Amino acid sequence: METLFAVLHVVSAVFIVGPMAILPMTAMRAVRAGNAGQVEVLAKSTNLISLLSLLVVFFGFGVMGLADKKYGLSITTPWILWSLILYVIALGLTLFLVVPTMRRAAEAIRGAEAGRAGEAGQAEPSRYPAIAAGSGVASLLLVAVVVLMVWKP
C-alpha cells in the first residue's frame, strides 16, 4: 500500500503541481498578446489545478503514515514540515495573488477592447509584473519542496 501511495504522490505532483507552476507563465504570454479569453480560461485552470494540488499533500500524508516506523517520520520531521510550509505559501500566492490578478488582467483587457477610457493599454503594464512575480516566487517555492522531498536532509 505504501508503494501505491508513493506512486500516486509522485504522479500527482508531476501532473498537477507541474501545471500549477506553468499555467500562469502561459497566461503572461496571453496578457502580453491582449487575449482576454485565454487569460480567463488560464485563471480558471490555474485555480482548479491549484486546489487539486491538495491531493499531492493527501497522498504524501499517506506515504508518511504507511512508512516503516524505523524512519520516524511525522509532520514535525524537519524536511516534511518545511515542505508543507513552503507548499502552503506557494498555494496561497497562487490562489490569493496570481489567480485574482489574472482575472483582473482579463477584465482590463476586455475593457481596453471595449474602448473604455483610461484603461486602454493599461492591462499589461499594471497586471503583468504581479503575475510574473507571484508565479515566479510560487514556482521557486515548489522547486524547493521538490529538493526537500528528494534530499530529505
N, C-alpha and C positions, 0 to 999 in steps of 0.2 A: 504494500500500500504506500510505503514511503517513496518508492520509485515512481509510482503513478503521480503522486502529488509533486514530486520534483520535476517530472516531465511537464505537467500542467503549469507549474510555476514558471519554468523557463520558456515554454512555448507561449504562454500568455504574456510574458514580459517582452518577448520579441515581437509578437503580432499585435499587442495592444499598446504597450509603452512606447515602442518604436514610432508608430503613427502619432502618438500623443506629442512627441518631440518634433516630428517632421511636418505635420499639417499646418501649424502656424507659419512655418517658413514658406510653405506654398501660398498661404494667404497673403504674405508680404508681397509676393510677386503679383497677386491679383489686385492688391491695393495700388501698387505702382501702375498697373495696367488700367486701373479705374473700372474694374469689373465687379460691381456691387453684388450681383447674383452669386458669383463664385465665392466672394468673401463671406456672404451669408451662409452658404452651404458649408464652407470650411469652418465657420464659427460653430455651427450646429454639430458638425462631425467631431471637432476638437472637444466640445463639451461632452458629447456621448462617449467618446473614446477615453477621455479623462475619468469619467465616472466608472467606466468598465475596468479601468486600471486597478480599481479596488479588488478585483478578482485576483490580481497578482499577489496582493497582500494576503488575501484569504488563503491562497494556495501555499504561500510562504509560511503562514502560521501552521498549516497542515504539515508541511515538511518539518518544521521546528518541533511540533508536538509528537511526530512519529519518529524523530531521530533517536538513535541509540543514546541511552542515558549517560554513557561514558563521555559524551561530548559536552554535557552540562549546558545545553542551550536553553535560554529563556529570553524573554523580552528585554531583560537587563544585560544580556551579553552585549558588550560594547559595540561590536560591528553590526549587530542586529538593531540595537537601539538607534545608532547613528543613521543607519539605512532608513529606518522608519521616520526619523526626524527630517532627514533630507527629502525623502519622498513626500511627506506631508507639506513641506514648504513648496516643493515643485508643483504639487497638485493645487495648493492654494494660489500660487502665482498664476497657474494656467486657468483655473476656474474663476478667480476673482479679479484678475488683471487682463490677461491675454484675451480670453473669450469675450468679455464685455467690450474691450477696446476694438476687437474685430467687428463686433456688431455695430458699434458707433462709427467705425470706418465705413461699413456698408451703407449706413444711413447717410453719412456725409457725402459719399459718392452719389447716392441716389439724389440727394439734394442738389448737388452740383449738376447732375444730369438734367434735373427738372428746371435748372436755371434760377434757383433761389439766390437772391442777392446776398453777398457776403460769404457764401460757402464755396463758391466756385474756386477750384484749385486748392482748397484747404484740406481735402480728405487725406492726401498722402503726407504732407509735412506734419500735420498735427497728430496723426494716429500711428504712422509707421514706426517712429522711434520707440514708442511704448510697446508695440507688438514685438519689435525686434529685441528690445532689452528684456522684456518679461519672458519671452520664449527662449531666448539665449541663456538666461540665468537658469530657468527651469531645466533646459537640456543639460547644462553643466552639472546641475544637482543630480539629475538622473544618471549621468555618466559616473559621478562619484558613488552613487548607490551600486552600480554595476561593479565598480572597482572593489568596493567593500564586500560585495557578495562573492566575488572570486578570490580576493586576497584573504579575507577573514582574519584580520590582524589580531 
